[in-house]
Amino acid sequence: MEEIYAKKNETCELIKAQPETVQFLLNYSKSMHIVDYDGLKFENNKN
């Protein structure tokens, strides 16, 4: 396992997200509501 995860990946570069994309994701996560009932998870989008 060490051989797989110990290597550094030099080809990885960070990209910048557009402010509109970040705002969309934040708004979407705020509108999500998850309900646990008898071991089941229900996801609701309050939109």
C-alpha positions in Angstrom: 0.0 0.0 0.0 2.8 2.4 0.8 4.2 2.2 -2.8 0.8 3.3 -4.2 0.1 6.3 -1.9 3.7 7.4 -1.1 4.5 8.8 -4.5 4.2 12.5 -5.1 2.3 13.5 -8.2 4.1 16.3 -9.9 1.6 16.6 -12.7 -1.2 17.8 -10.5 -2.1 21.4 -10.7 -4.8 23.4 -9.0 -7.4 25.3 -11.0 -9.5 28.2 -9.9 -13.2 27.9 -9.8 -15.4 30.7 -11.1 -17.2 32.7 -8.4 -20.5 31.7 -10.0 -19.7 28.0 -9.6 -18.8 28.4 -6.0 -21.9 30.4 -5.3 -24.1 27.8 -7.0 -22.6 25.0 -5.0 -23.0 26.9 -1.7 -26.6 27.7 -2.5 -27.3 24.1 -3.4 -25.7 22.7 -0.3 -27.8 25.2 1.8 -31.0 24.0 0.2 -30.3 20.3 0.8 -32.1 18.7 3.8 -31.4 15.1 4.8 -33.8 13.2 7.0 -32.9 9.9 8.8 -35.9 7.7 9.5 -35.7 4.1 10.6 -32.2 3.6 9.1 -33.2 5.2 5.8 -31.9 8.6 4.5 -34.2 10.9 2.5 -32.7 13.8 0.7 -34.9 16.8 0.1 -34.1 19.9 -2.0 -35.8 22.9 -0.5 -36.1 24.9 -3.6 
